[in-house]
């Protein structure tokens, strides 16, 4: 033994294919073998002895809608691996007439992963909780409580107009007002400007936490088949990495302040979309009294978003004015869009996903602002850290004003 | 809809029109309830595609749902029973009288019962894995005559150990059908012959007494046992059959004897329309509460098939239909409460007052002229009804625990001229 080898004498050269096979065969072979093994399981069923009674039925009622006081609509999803039959429906402990609509037709079964609507003609009383239950063919029950039911008002032009005005006051105007600090910020020292930027980071970080908690809360209502929590994780990381990839591809080299401003505006816009969604759905449910106090609260809360948007471009050349209009629109106007969507429809699954995407976008933007500050000076100065804390604290304090 | 055909009633065109307008209303107005609190808002995001989800399918809602005529909705179960394993209408008037023979001057009446597992349908499309006597819930209604020896050959074909415990005046403790006495529990594949004294006359009950008792009863191991009074014995001991302390006149004695004859299937019981109703319930999701209630197992099986609440029209279904009774005949209901989990059950008749014989052990009513009677678990009695001066038509009867009624114990007599 003269060779001092540690690999046991393997001599296969790196990059060479065994038996002289072409590389594509090597790439495809594992997949082909996997297909063979899968087919073997399907046809031979070697683990038949492990099948003990099958999976339990799993049905989720994601939410209910109340088009009028004579109708209850339950939105149901079959999370299990087997079809389920909804044989009977209970309303407040009484069997009641119903029809299940799934796959575009009246039926009584739901295939795996299939969603449907259980329409119950039931004359309910506004404000009196409704306890509903689905009874499957094997007697399993799944219940859903509708607390203090209210009729959702029909979608009218008047309602859309009203929501647009609300969105204007709650989203667009405060952001625009906040952006008016731009000239002041332009004259600031680097130290103050960095503090303002860190204040913006604090504002955004608060929004990220808030949206993140809300996303996981909503995820609990997502049908099990869609793995709500993992969907939120995917949304956060996916948005973070995608925005990062785009921004790294664009800004080859130095950080682009205007680009960052747009990213901040986009993140805040996504956040404001959800804000609008909550307002819209609350209005649709007849659950909100948008009194002056609440609107003022929203305005105070959202005015802090204005400086956050323009802070990245405060140092140096003033961008063209139309950029400011665009930034304001991207950041503020989604409240209007969110209000419209929220008043028309809502799904916990998509709600959780969009909240998660917003969190990811905010995290990336914060990373970007942090990088910018670090390149121009120092990130962790006492002033900056305190400014960050003030951002969090101001958001918390103003958040208390706007409990819907 | 595969199963709602028989519920259609009245004018199909009207129904179609109404359902169409209903679904139109839905399609135009479906709006989803947003469970988003204010917290959702901060930091979050919106929902470009949500509207697509919320509204999907709405436009395809078809108007083929015949049952929803009333704008306020229709109470009760949807659809018809799909399996023919048990017919509550047949069970209602079926009495097992076994085989009779004489042994050393003693009349002996023999029955055979087995225990088995069976999937039974308790509401349309809803099944329950029941433990049964002779494959049915309630078990067969056993009927004997006072003074006989009842011999039940029991074989257990089910995985769990079972017994038969009779609610009779049984003087041999070996035959009590409990785990602590006599043969104890009867294991799977084993047999045992129970012998019981048929006394006192009345409406009685038998059930499995294995532990856990609550489960063995609610899973379905129970049935009615009717002991007919012996008119000869009544003639000799009339005071045993009436809670009365005045002088025993010949008239009263004759009255009691006649009543005994009308109760005895070997005498004149066929002059009376006799029915058995075992009030029971089923806990389908094992939460210690019944999801389905009924008289004789099947929820709403004695209901009307379909009904139009707007004008009171109704139509009998295939499996869901009222009990037909004749106005000129006396009705007798052997009523037994086999409910578990709930403390009491009850029987209430609409537009009718009845005489009630608690446990059926007397030949004079223990309650006269009442329209509601309460029974605790295992309590039973005889209800005697007279519809001779009622107009023909539907007369409701049900448990007056409204919850039980709306979960299945809701029934109708259809009184016919």
HADDOCK unambig.tbl for C-alpha pairs under 7 A between the chains (distance, minus, plus):
assign (segid A and resid 63 and name CA) (segid B and resid 33 and name CA) 6.42 0.50 0.50
assign (segid A and resid 64 and name CA) (segid B and resid 32 and name CA) 6.54 0.50 0.50
assign (segid A and resid 64 and name CA) (segid B and resid 33 and name CA) 5.92 0.50 0.50
assign (segid A and resid 65 and name CA) (segid B and resid 30 and name CA) 6.76 0.50 0.50
assign (segid A and resid 65 and name CA) (segid B and resid 31 and name CA) 5.66 0.50 0.50
assign (segid A and resid 65 and name CA) (segid B and resid 32 and name CA) 4.62 0.50 0.50
assign (segid A and resid 65 and name CA) (segid B and resid 33 and name CA) 5.15 0.50 0.50
assign (segid A and resid 66 and name CA) (segid B and resid 31 and name CA) 6.93 0.50 0.50
assign (segid A and resid 67 and name CA) (segid B and resid 26 and name CA) 6.36 0.50 0.50
assign (segid A and resid 67 and name CA) (segid B and resid 29 and name CA) 5.19 0.50 0.50
assign (segid A and resid 67 and name CA) (segid B and resid 30 and name CA) 5.26 0.50 0.50
assign (segid A and resid 67 and name CA) (segid B and resid 31 and name CA) 6.20 0.50 0.50
assign (segid A and resid 70 and name CA) (segid B and resid 71 and name CA) 6.85 0.50 0.50
assign (segid A and resid 70 and name CA) (segid B and resid 72 and name CA) 5.94 0.50 0.50
assign (segid A and resid 87 and name CA) (segid B and resid 124 and name CA) 6.88 0.50 0.50
assign (segid A and resid 87 and name CA) (segid B and resid 125 and name CA) 5.15 0.50 0.50
assign (segid A and resid 87 and name CA) (segid B and resid 126 and name CA) 6.11 0.50 0.50
assign (segid A and resid 88 and name CA) (segid B and resid 77 and name CA) 6.31 0.50 0.50
assign (segid A and resid 88 and name CA) (segid B and resid 78 and name CA) 6.39 0.50 0.50
assign (segid A and resid 93 and name CA) (segid B and resid 403 and name CA) 6.60 0.50 0.50
assign (segid A and resid 93 and name CA) (segid B and resid 407 and name CA) 6.87 0.50 0.50
assign (segid A and resid 94 and name CA) (segid B and resid 403 and name CA) 6.86 0.50 0.50
assign (segid A and resid 94 and name CA) (segid B and resid 406 and name CA) 4.65 0.50 0.50
assign (segid A and resid 94 and name CA) (segid B and resid 407 and name CA) 5.23 0.50 0.50
assign (segid A and resid 95 and name CA) (segid B and resid 75 and name CA) 6.17 0.50 0.50
assign (segid A and resid 95 and name CA) (segid B and resid 76 and name CA) 4.72 0.50 0.50
assign (segid A and resid 95 and name CA) (segid B and resid 77 and name CA) 5.38 0.50 0.50
assign (segid A and resid 95 and name CA) (segid B and resid 406 and name CA) 6.18 0.50 0.50
assign (segid A and resid 95 and name CA) (segid B and resid 407 and name CA) 5.75 0.50 0.50
assign (segid A and resid 96 and name CA) (segid B and resid 74 and name CA) 6.19 0.50 0.50
assign (segid A and resid 96 and name CA) (segid B and resid 75 and name CA) 4.57 0.50 0.50
assign (segid A and resid 96 and name CA) (segid B and resid 76 and name CA) 4.94 0.50 0.50
assign (segid A and resid 96 and name CA) (segid B and resid 77 and name CA) 5.92 0.50 0.50
assign (segid A and resid 97 and name CA) (segid B and resid 73 and name CA) 6.41 0.50 0.50
assign (segid A and resid 97 and name CA) (segid B and resid 74 and name CA) 5.31 0.50 0.50
assign (segid A and resid 97 and name CA) (segid B and resid 75 and name CA) 6.01 0.50 0.50
assign (segid A and resid 97 and name CA) (segid B and resid 76 and name CA) 6.46 0.50 0.50
assign (segid A and resid 97 and name CA) (segid B and resid 77 and name CA) 6.43 0.50 0.50
assign (segid A and resid 97 and name CA) (segid B and resid 78 and name CA) 5.70 0.50 0.50
assign (segid A and resid 101 and name CA) (segid B and resid 61 and name CA) 6.66 0.50 0.50
assign (segid A and resid 104 and name CA) (segid B and resid 57 and name CA) 5.25 0.50 0.50
assign (segid A and resid 104 and name CA) (segid B and resid 60 and name CA) 5.15 0.50 0.50
assign (segid A and resid 104 and name CA) (segid B and resid 61 and name CA) 6.70 0.50 0.50
assign (segid A and resid 105 and name CA) (segid B and resid 60 and name CA) 6.56 0.50 0.50
assign (segid A and resid 105 and name CA) (segid B and resid 61 and name CA) 6.30 0.50 0.50
assign (segid A and resid 105 and name CA) (segid B and resid 62 and name CA) 6.69 0.50 0.50
assign (segid A and resid 106 and name CA) (segid B and resid 1 and name CA) 5.75 0.50 0.50
assign (segid A and resid 106 and name CA) (segid B and resid 62 and name CA) 6.90 0.50 0.50
assign (segid A and resid 107 and name CA) (segid B and resid 1 and name CA) 5.28 0.50 0.50
assign (segid A and resid 121 and name CA) (segid B and resid 71 and name CA) 6.92 0.50 0.50
assign (segid A and resid 121 and name CA) (segid B and resid 72 and name CA) 6.11 0.50 0.50
assign (segid A and resid 121 and name CA) (segid B and resid 73 and name CA) 4.38 0.50 0.50
assign (segid A and resid 122 and name CA) (segid B and resid 72 and name CA) 5.52 0.50 0.50
assign (segid A and resid 122 and name CA) (segid B and resid 73 and name CA) 5.02 0.50 0.50
assign (segid A and resid 123 and name CA) (segid B and resid 72 and name CA) 5.12 0.50 0.50
assign (segid A and resid 123 and name CA) (segid B and resid 73 and name CA) 6.99 0.50 0.50
assign (segid A and resid 136 and name CA) (segid B and resid 126 and name CA) 6.66 0.50 0.50
assign (segid A and resid 137 and name CA) (segid B and resid 125 and name CA) 5.40 0.50 0.50
assign (segid A and resid 137 and name CA) (segid B and resid 126 and name CA) 4.22 0.50 0.50
assign (segid A and resid 137 and name CA) (segid B and resid 127 and name CA) 5.98 0.50 0.50
assign (segid A and resid 138 and name CA) (segid B and resid 126 and name CA) 5.66 0.50 0.50
assign (segid A and resid 138 and name CA) (segid B and resid 127 and name CA) 5.18 0.50 0.50
assign (segid A and resid 138 and name CA) (segid B and resid 128 and name CA) 6.45 0.50 0.50
assign (segid A and resid 139 and name CA) (segid B and resid 126 and name CA) 5.71 0.50 0.50
assign (segid A and resid 139 and name CA) (segid B and resid 127 and name CA) 6.30 0.50 0.50
assign (segid A and resid 139 and name CA) (segid B and resid 128 and name CA) 6.69 0.50 0.50
assign (segid A and resid 139 and name CA) (segid B and resid 284 and name CA) 4.59 0.50 0.50
assign (segid A and resid 139 and name CA) (segid B and resid 285 and name CA) 6.04 0.50 0.50
assign (segid A and resid 140 and name CA) (segid B and resid 284 and name CA) 6.30 0.50 0.50
assign (segid A and resid 140 and name CA) (segid B and resid 285 and name CA) 5.15 0.50 0.50
assign (segid A and resid 141 and name CA) (segid B and resid 285 and name CA) 6.34 0.50 0.50
assign (segid A and resid 152 and name CA) (segid B and resid 31 and name CA) 6.47 0.50 0.50
assign (segid A and resid 154 and name CA) (segid B and resid 29 and name CA) 5.71 0.50 0.50
assign (segid A and resid 207 and name CA) (segid B and resid 42 and name CA) 5.52 0.50 0.50
assign (segid A and resid 207 and name CA) (segid B and resid 43 and name CA) 3.87 0.50 0.50
assign (segid A and resid 208 and name CA) (segid B and resid 43 and name CA) 5.32 0.50 0.50
assign (segid A and resid 210 and name CA) (segid B and resid 39 and name CA) 6.63 0.50 0.50
assign (segid A and resid 210 and name CA) (segid B and resid 42 and name CA) 5.84 0.50 0.50
assign (segid A and resid 210 and name CA) (segid B and resid 43 and name CA) 5.66 0.50 0.50
assign (segid A and resid 211 and name CA) (segid B and resid 40 and name CA) 6.14 0.50 0.50
assign (segid A and resid 211 and name CA) (segid B and resid 41 and name CA) 6.99 0.50 0.50
assign (segid A and resid 211 and name CA) (segid B and resid 42 and name CA) 5.82 0.50 0.50
assign (segid A and resid 211 and name CA) (segid B and resid 43 and name CA) 4.23 0.50 0.50
assign (segid A and resid 211 and name CA) (segid B and resid 44 and name CA) 4.70 0.50 0.50
assign (segid A and resid 214 and name CA) (segid B and resid 39 and name CA) 6.25 0.50 0.50
assign (segid A and resid 214 and name CA) (segid B and resid 40 and name CA) 5.13 0.50 0.50
assign (segid A and resid 270 and name CA) (segid B and resid 44 and name CA) 6.18 0.50 0.50
assign (segid A and resid 270 and name CA) (segid B and resid 45 and name CA) 4.58 0.50 0.50
assign (segid A and resid 270 and name CA) (segid B and resid 46 and name CA) 6.41 0.50 0.50
assign (segid A and resid 271 and name CA) (segid B and resid 41 and name CA) 6.81 0.50 0.50
assign (segid A and resid 271 and name CA) (segid B and resid 42 and name CA) 6.11 0.50 0.50
assign (segid A and resid 271 and name CA) (segid B and resid 43 and name CA) 4.39 0.50 0.50
assign (segid A and resid 271 and name CA) (segid B and resid 44 and name CA) 3.95 0.50 0.50
assign (segid A and resid 271 and name CA) (segid B and resid 45 and name CA) 4.71 0.50 0.50
assign (segid A and resid 272 and name CA) (segid B and resid 44 and name CA) 6.85 0.50 0.50
assign (segid A and resid 272 and name CA) (segid B and resid 45 and name CA) 6.66 0.50 0.50
assign (segid A and resid 273 and name CA) (segid B and resid 45 and name CA) 5.02 0.50 0.50
assign (segid A and resid 273 and name CA) (segid B and resid 46 and name CA) 4.63 0.50 0.50
assign (segid A and resid 274 and name CA) (segid B and resid 40 and name CA) 6.71 0.50 0.50
assign (segid A and resid 274 and name CA) (segid B and resid 41 and name CA) 4.80 0.50 0.50
assign (segid A and resid 274 and name CA) (segid B and resid 44 and name CA) 4.76 0.50 0.50
assign (segid A and resid 274 and name CA) (segid B and resid 45 and name CA) 3.79 0.50 0.50
assign (segid A and resid 274 and name CA) (segid B and resid 46 and name CA) 4.23 0.50 0.50
assign (segid A and resid 275 and name CA) (segid B and resid 40 and name CA) 6.97 0.50 0.50
assign (segid A and resid 275 and name CA) (segid B and resid 41 and name CA) 3.74 0.50 0.50
assign (segid A and resid 275 and name CA) (segid B and resid 42 and name CA) 6.00 0.50 0.50
assign (segid A and resid 275 and name CA) (segid B and resid 44 and name CA) 6.85 0.50 0.50
assign (segid A and resid 277 and name CA) (segid B and resid 46 and name CA) 6.15 0.50 0.50
assign (segid A and resid 278 and name CA) (segid B and resid 36 and name CA) 5.63 0.50 0.50
assign (segid A and resid 278 and name CA) (segid B and resid 37 and name CA) 6.46 0.50 0.50
assign (segid A and resid 278 and name CA) (segid B and resid 38 and name CA) 6.27 0.50 0.50
assign (segid A and resid 278 and name CA) (segid B and resid 40 and name CA) 6.59 0.50 0.50
assign (segid A and resid 278 and name CA) (segid B and resid 41 and name CA) 5.82 0.50 0.50
assign (segid A and resid 281 and name CA) (segid B and resid 33 and name CA) 6.83 0.50 0.50
assign (segid A and resid 281 and name CA) (segid B and resid 34 and name CA) 5.27 0.50 0.50
assign (segid A and resid 285 and name CA) (segid B and resid 33 and name CA) 6.57 0.50 0.50
assign (segid A and resid 338 and name CA) (segid B and resid 46 and name CA) 5.84 0.50 0.50
assign (segid A and resid 341 and name CA) (segid B and resid 47 and name CA) 6.95 0.50 0.50
assign (segid A and resid 341 and name CA) (segid B and resid 51 and name CA) 6.49 0.50 0.50
assign (segid A and resid 344 and name CA) (segid B and resid 31 and name CA) 5.69 0.50 0.50
assign (segid A and resid 344 and name CA) (segid B and resid 32 and name CA) 6.97 0.50 0.50
assign (segid A and resid 344 and name CA) (segid B and resid 51 and name CA) 6.44 0.50 0.50
assign (segid A and resid 345 and name CA) (segid B and resid 31 and name CA) 5.46 0.50 0.50
assign (segid A and resid 345 and name CA) (segid B and resid 32 and name CA) 4.79 0.50 0.50
assign (segid A and resid 345 and name CA) (segid B and resid 50 and name CA) 6.07 0.50 0.50
assign (segid A and resid 345 and name CA) (segid B and resid 51 and name CA) 4.85 0.50 0.50
assign (segid A and resid 345 and name CA) (segid B and resid 54 and name CA) 5.08 0.50 0.50
assign (segid A and resid 346 and name CA) (segid B and resid 32 and name CA) 5.39 0.50 0.50
assign (segid A and resid 346 and name CA) (segid B and resid 33 and name CA) 6.50 0.50 0.50
assign (segid A and resid 346 and name CA) (segid B and resid 34 and name CA) 5.46 0.50 0.50
assign (segid A and resid 346 and name CA) (segid B and resid 50 and name CA) 5.46 0.50 0.50
assign (segid A and resid 346 and name CA) (segid B and resid 51 and name CA) 6.60 0.50 0.50
assign (segid A and resid 346 and name CA) (segid B and resid 54 and name CA) 6.15 0.50 0.50
assign (segid A and resid 347 and name CA) (segid B and resid 50 and name CA) 5.74 0.50 0.50
assign (segid A and resid 347 and name CA) (segid B and resid 53 and name CA) 6.90 0.50 0.50
assign (segid A and resid 347 and name CA) (segid B and resid 54 and name CA) 6.58 0.50 0.50
assign (segid A and resid 350 and name CA) (segid B and resid 47 and name CA) 6.28 0.50 0.50
assign (segid A and resid 350 and name CA) (segid B and resid 50 and name CA) 6.04 0.50 0.50
assign (segid A and resid 351 and name CA) (segid B and resid 46 and name CA) 6.51 0.50 0.50
assign (segid A and resid 351 and name CA) (segid B and resid 47 and name CA) 6.02 0.50 0.50
assign (segid A and resid 354 and name CA) (segid B and resid 45 and name CA) 4.92 0.50 0.50
assign (segid A and resid 354 and name CA) (segid B and resid 46 and name CA) 5.48 0.50 0.50
assign (segid A and resid 354 and name CA) (segid B and resid 47 and name CA) 6.05 0.50 0.50
assign (segid A and resid 355 and name CA) (segid B and resid 44 and name CA) 4.30 0.50 0.50
assign (segid A and resid 355 and name CA) (segid B and resid 45 and name CA) 4.46 0.50 0.50
assign (segid A and resid 355 and name CA) (segid B and resid 46 and name CA) 6.76 0.50 0.50
assign (segid A and resid 358 and name CA) (segid B and resid 43 and name CA) 6.71 0.50 0.50
assign (segid A and resid 358 and name CA) (segid B and resid 44 and name CA) 5.42 0.50 0.50
assign (segid A and resid 358 and name CA) (segid B and resid 45 and name CA) 5.55 0.50 0.50
assign (segid A and resid 359 and name CA) (segid B and resid 43 and name CA) 6.84 0.50 0.50
assign (segid A and resid 359 and name CA) (segid B and resid 44 and name CA) 6.92 0.50 0.50
assign (segid A and resid 403 and name CA) (segid B and resid 38 and name CA) 5.56 0.50 0.50
assign (segid A and resid 404 and name CA) (segid B and resid 37 and name CA) 6.53 0.50 0.50
assign (segid A and resid 404 and name CA) (segid B and resid 38 and name CA) 4.66 0.50 0.50
